[in-house]
Amino acid sequence: MRCPAFPEDLITAQCAWDRTYRALADPAERGRTTALRRRLLELSVQVWWHPYWREAGTGHRVALRTRAHELESGAR
């Protein structure tokens, strides 16, 4: 299956979602869990209800997460 071209704002939101999720698991961030959970919910809404999914369908959601993971891994 060909990798779809995702909108930049969707990729950005998914990358931010991944970073926020990892921060929630970090013991050093224990005092910020409420703020991180709120941020995770906001990002979840942005990713899940993005207009891109009206055209593409939900089959590409795994490809989006894979692409975001690749970008984050290369950035470290």
Phi and psi in radians as a Rosetta constraint file:
Dihedral C 1 N 2 CA 2 C 2 CIRCULARHARMONIC -1.261 0.35
Dihedral N 2 CA 2 C 2 N 3 CIRCULARHARMONIC 2.416 0.35
Dihedral C 2 N 3 CA 3 C 3 CIRCULARHARMONIC -1.273 0.35
Dihedral N 3 CA 3 C 3 N 4 CIRCULARHARMONIC 2.154 0.35
Dihedral C 3 N 4 CA 4 C 4 CIRCULARHARMONIC -1.261 0.35
Dihedral N 4 CA 4 C 4 N 5 CIRCULARHARMONIC 2.744 0.35
Dihedral C 4 N 5 CA 5 C 5 CIRCULARHARMONIC -1.558 0.35
Dihedral N 5 CA 5 C 5 N 6 CIRCULARHARMONIC 1.999 0.35
Dihedral C 5 N 6 CA 6 C 6 CIRCULARHARMONIC -1.610 0.35
Dihedral N 6 CA 6 C 6 N 7 CIRCULARHARMONIC 2.570 0.35
Dihedral C 6 N 7 CA 7 C 7 CIRCULARHARMONIC -1.097 0.35
Dihedral N 7 CA 7 C 7 N 8 CIRCULARHARMONIC 2.545 0.35
Dihedral C 7 N 8 CA 8 C 8 CIRCULARHARMONIC -1.040 0.35
Dihedral N 8 CA 8 C 8 N 9 CIRCULARHARMONIC -0.703 0.35
Dihedral C 8 N 9 CA 9 C 9 CIRCULARHARMONIC -1.175 0.35
Dihedral N 9 CA 9 C 9 N 10 CIRCULARHARMONIC -0.522 0.35
Dihedral C 9 N 10 CA 10 C 10 CIRCULARHARMONIC -1.238 0.35
Dihedral N 10 CA 10 C 10 N 11 CIRCULARHARMONIC -0.747 0.35
Dihedral C 10 N 11 CA 11 C 11 CIRCULARHARMONIC -1.114 0.35
Dihedral N 11 CA 11 C 11 N 12 CIRCULARHARMONIC -0.744 0.35
Dihedral C 11 N 12 CA 12 C 12 CIRCULARHARMONIC -1.054 0.35
Dihedral N 12 CA 12 C 12 N 13 CIRCULARHARMONIC -0.763 0.35
Dihedral C 12 N 13 CA 13 C 13 CIRCULARHARMONIC -1.140 0.35
Dihedral N 13 CA 13 C 13 N 14 CIRCULARHARMONIC -0.706 0.35
Dihedral C 13 N 14 CA 14 C 14 CIRCULARHARMONIC -1.165 0.35
Dihedral N 14 CA 14 C 14 N 15 CIRCULARHARMONIC -0.706 0.35
Dihedral C 14 N 15 CA 15 C 15 CIRCULARHARMONIC -1.096 0.35
Dihedral N 15 CA 15 C 15 N 16 CIRCULARHARMONIC -0.745 0.35
Dihedral C 15 N 16 CA 16 C 16 CIRCULARHARMONIC -1.121 0.35
Dihedral N 16 CA 16 C 16 N 17 CIRCULARHARMONIC -0.661 0.35
Dihedral C 16 N 17 CA 17 C 17 CIRCULARHARMONIC -1.059 0.35
Dihedral N 17 CA 17 C 17 N 18 CIRCULARHARMONIC -0.793 0.35
Dihedral C 17 N 18 CA 18 C 18 CIRCULARHARMONIC -1.077 0.35
Dihedral N 18 CA 18 C 18 N 19 CIRCULARHARMONIC -0.777 0.35
Dihedral C 18 N 19 CA 19 C 19 CIRCULARHARMONIC -1.107 0.35
Dihedral N 19 CA 19 C 19 N 20 CIRCULARHARMONIC -0.738 0.35
Dihedral C 19 N 20 CA 20 C 20 CIRCULARHARMONIC -1.141 0.35
Dihedral N 20 CA 20 C 20 N 21 CIRCULARHARMONIC -0.718 0.35
Dihedral C 20 N 21 CA 21 C 21 CIRCULARHARMONIC -1.078 0.35
Dihedral N 21 CA 21 C 21 N 22 CIRCULARHARMONIC -0.758 0.35
Dihedral C 21 N 22 CA 22 C 22 CIRCULARHARMONIC -1.136 0.35
Dihedral N 22 CA 22 C 22 N 23 CIRCULARHARMONIC -0.654 0.35
Dihedral C 22 N 23 CA 23 C 23 CIRCULARHARMONIC -1.109 0.35
Dihedral N 23 CA 23 C 23 N 24 CIRCULARHARMONIC -0.628 0.35
Dihedral C 23 N 24 CA 24 C 24 CIRCULARHARMONIC -1.097 0.35
Dihedral N 24 CA 24 C 24 N 25 CIRCULARHARMONIC -0.516 0.35
Dihedral C 24 N 25 CA 25 C 25 CIRCULARHARMONIC -1.479 0.35
Dihedral N 25 CA 25 C 25 N 26 CIRCULARHARMONIC -0.156 0.35
Dihedral C 25 N 26 CA 26 C 26 CIRCULARHARMONIC -1.452 0.35
Dihedral N 26 CA 26 C 26 N 27 CIRCULARHARMONIC 2.084 0.35
Dihedral C 26 N 27 CA 27 C 27 CIRCULARHARMONIC -1.033 0.35
Dihedral N 27 CA 27 C 27 N 28 CIRCULARHARMONIC -0.480 0.35
Dihedral C 27 N 28 CA 28 C 28 CIRCULARHARMONIC -1.180 0.35
Dihedral N 28 CA 28 C 28 N 29 CIRCULARHARMONIC -0.339 0.35
Dihedral C 28 N 29 CA 29 C 29 CIRCULARHARMONIC -1.698 0.35
Dihedral N 29 CA 29 C 29 N 30 CIRCULARHARMONIC 0.270 0.35
Dihedral C 29 N 30 CA 30 C 30 CIRCULARHARMONIC -0.958 0.35
Dihedral N 30 CA 30 C 30 N 31 CIRCULARHARMONIC -0.615 0.35
Dihedral C 30 N 31 CA 31 C 31 CIRCULARHARMONIC -1.336 0.35
Dihedral N 31 CA 31 C 31 N 32 CIRCULARHARMONIC -0.141 0.35
Dihedral C 31 N 32 CA 32 C 32 CIRCULARHARMONIC -1.953 0.35
Dihedral N 32 CA 32 C 32 N 33 CIRCULARHARMONIC 0.289 0.35
Dihedral C 32 N 33 CA 33 C 33 CIRCULARHARMONIC -1.070 0.35
Dihedral N 33 CA 33 C 33 N 34 CIRCULARHARMONIC -0.666 0.35
Dihedral C 33 N 34 CA 34 C 34 CIRCULARHARMONIC -1.099 0.35
Dihedral N 34 CA 34 C 34 N 35 CIRCULARHARMONIC -0.833 0.35
Dihedral C 34 N 35 CA 35 C 35 CIRCULARHARMONIC -1.115 0.35
Dihedral N 35 CA 35 C 35 N 36 CIRCULARHARMONIC -0.699 0.35
Dihedral C 35 N 36 CA 36 C 36 CIRCULARHARMONIC -1.170 0.35
Dihedral N 36 CA 36 C 36 N 37 CIRCULARHARMONIC -0.677 0.35
Dihedral C 36 N 37 CA 37 C 37 CIRCULARHARMONIC -1.157 0.35
Dihedral N 37 CA 37 C 37 N 38 CIRCULARHARMONIC -0.703 0.35
Dihedral C 37 N 38 CA 38 C 38 CIRCULARHARMONIC -1.087 0.35
Dihedral N 38 CA 38 C 38 N 39 CIRCULARHARMONIC -0.767 0.35
Dihedral C 38 N 39 CA 39 C 39 CIRCULARHARMONIC -1.095 0.35
Dihedral N 39 CA 39 C 39 N 40 CIRCULARHARMONIC -0.721 0.35
Dihedral C 39 N 40 CA 40 C 40 CIRCULARHARMONIC -1.078 0.35
Dihedral N 40 CA 40 C 40 N 41 CIRCULARHARMONIC -0.711 0.35
Dihedral C 40 N 41 CA 41 C 41 CIRCULARHARMONIC -1.121 0.35
Dihedral N 41 CA 41 C 41 N 42 CIRCULARHARMONIC -0.762 0.35
Dihedral C 41 N 42 CA 42 C 42 CIRCULARHARMONIC -1.049 0.35
Dihedral N 42 CA 42 C 42 N 43 CIRCULARHARMONIC -0.789 0.35
Dihedral C 42 N 43 CA 43 C 43 CIRCULARHARMONIC -1.183 0.35
Dihedral N 43 CA 43 C 43 N 44 CIRCULARHARMONIC -0.627 0.35
Dihedral C 43 N 44 CA 44 C 44 CIRCULARHARMONIC -1.047 0.35
Dihedral N 44 CA 44 C 44 N 45 CIRCULARHARMONIC -0.749 0.35
Dihedral C 44 N 45 CA 45 C 45 CIRCULARHARMONIC -1.113 0.35
Dihedral N 45 CA 45 C 45 N 46 CIRCULARHARMONIC -0.780 0.35
Dihedral C 45 N 46 CA 46 C 46 CIRCULARHARMONIC -1.033 0.35
Dihedral N 46 CA 46 C 46 N 47 CIRCULARHARMONIC -0.772 0.35
Dihedral C 46 N 47 CA 47 C 47 CIRCULARHARMONIC -1.278 0.35
Dihedral N 47 CA 47 C 47 N 48 CIRCULARHARMONIC -0.847 0.35
Dihedral C 47 N 48 CA 48 C 48 CIRCULARHARMONIC -1.138 0.35
Dihedral N 48 CA 48 C 48 N 49 CIRCULARHARMONIC -0.706 0.35
Dihedral C 48 N 49 CA 49 C 49 CIRCULARHARMONIC -1.779 0.35
Dihedral N 49 CA 49 C 49 N 50 CIRCULARHARMONIC 0.291 0.35
Dihedral C 49 N 50 CA 50 C 50 CIRCULARHARMONIC -1.052 0.35
Dihedral N 50 CA 50 C 50 N 51 CIRCULARHARMONIC 2.435 0.35
Dihedral C 50 N 51 CA 51 C 51 CIRCULARHARMONIC -0.999 0.35
Dihedral N 51 CA 51 C 51 N 52 CIRCULARHARMONIC -0.415 0.35
Dihedral C 51 N 52 CA 52 C 52 CIRCULARHARMONIC -0.949 0.35
Dihedral N 52 CA 52 C 52 N 53 CIRCULARHARMONIC -0.624 0.35
Dihedral C 52 N 53 CA 53 C 53 CIRCULARHARMONIC -1.222 0.35
Dihedral N 53 CA 53 C 53 N 54 CIRCULARHARMONIC -0.367 0.35
Dihedral C 53 N 54 CA 54 C 54 CIRCULARHARMONIC -1.102 0.35
Dihedral N 54 CA 54 C 54 N 55 CIRCULARHARMONIC -0.649 0.35
Dihedral C 54 N 55 CA 55 C 55 CIRCULARHARMONIC -1.517 0.35
Dihedral N 55 CA 55 C 55 N 56 CIRCULARHARMONIC -0.756 0.35
Dihedral C 55 N 56 CA 56 C 56 CIRCULARHARMONIC -1.494 0.35
Dihedral N 56 CA 56 C 56 N 57 CIRCULARHARMONIC -0.480 0.35
Dihedral C 56 N 57 CA 57 C 57 CIRCULARHARMONIC 1.431 0.35
Dihedral N 57 CA 57 C 57 N 58 CIRCULARHARMONIC 3.024 0.35
Dihedral C 57 N 58 CA 58 C 58 CIRCULARHARMONIC -1.477 0.35
Dihedral N 58 CA 58 C 58 N 59 CIRCULARHARMONIC -0.112 0.35
Dihedral C 58 N 59 CA 59 C 59 CIRCULARHARMONIC -1.121 0.35
Dihedral N 59 CA 59 C 59 N 60 CIRCULARHARMONIC -0.321 0.35
Dihedral C 59 N 60 CA 60 C 60 CIRCULARHARMONIC -1.659 0.35
Dihedral N 60 CA 60 C 60 N 61 CIRCULARHARMONIC 0.064 0.35
Dihedral C 60 N 61 CA 61 C 61 CIRCULARHARMONIC -1.083 0.35
Dihedral N 61 CA 61 C 61 N 62 CIRCULARHARMONIC -0.687 0.35
Dihedral C 61 N 62 CA 62 C 62 CIRCULARHARMONIC -1.154 0.35
Dihedral N 62 CA 62 C 62 N 63 CIRCULARHARMONIC -0.699 0.35
Dihedral C 62 N 63 CA 63 C 63 CIRCULARHARMONIC -1.089 0.35
Dihedral N 63 CA 63 C 63 N 64 CIRCULARHARMONIC -0.650 0.35
Dihedral C 63 N 64 CA 64 C 64 CIRCULARHARMONIC -1.106 0.35
Dihedral N 64 CA 64 C 64 N 65 CIRCULARHARMONIC -0.818 0.35
Dihedral C 64 N 65 CA 65 C 65 CIRCULARHARMONIC -1.105 0.35
Dihedral N 65 CA 65 C 65 N 66 CIRCULARHARMONIC -0.673 0.35
Dihedral C 65 N 66 CA 66 C 66 CIRCULARHARMONIC -1.127 0.35
Dihedral N 66 CA 66 C 66 N 67 CIRCULARHARMONIC -0.779 0.35
Dihedral C 66 N 67 CA 67 C 67 CIRCULARHARMONIC -1.094 0.35
Dihedral N 67 CA 67 C 67 N 68 CIRCULARHARMONIC -0.760 0.35
Dihedral C 67 N 68 CA 68 C 68 CIRCULARHARMONIC -1.097 0.35
Dihedral N 68 CA 68 C 68 N 69 CIRCULARHARMONIC -0.719 0.35
Dihedral C 68 N 69 CA 69 C 69 CIRCULARHARMONIC -1.103 0.35
Dihedral N 69 CA 69 C 69 N 70 CIRCULARHARMONIC -0.725 0.35
Dihedral C 69 N 70 CA 70 C 70 CIRCULARHARMONIC -1.076 0.35
Dihedral N 70 CA 70 C 70 N 71 CIRCULARHARMONIC -0.762 0.35
Dihedral C 70 N 71 CA 71 C 71 CIRCULARHARMONIC -1.130 0.35
Dihedral N 71 CA 71 C 71 N 72 CIRCULARHARMONIC -0.752 0.35
Dihedral C 71 N 72 CA 72 C 72 CIRCULARHARMONIC -1.158 0.35
Dihedral N 72 CA 72 C 72 N 73 CIRCULARHARMONIC -0.677 0.35
Dihedral C 72 N 73 CA 73 C 73 CIRCULARHARMONIC -1.158 0.35
Dihedral N 73 CA 73 C 73 N 74 CIRCULARHARMONIC -0.641 0.35
Dihedral C 73 N 74 CA 74 C 74 CIRCULARHARMONIC -1.292 0.35
Dihedral N 74 CA 74 C 74 N 75 CIRCULARHARMONIC -0.418 0.35
Dihedral C 74 N 75 CA 75 C 75 CIRCULARHARMONIC -1.398 0.35
Dihedral N 75 CA 75 C 75 N 76 CIRCULARHARMONIC -0.348 0.35
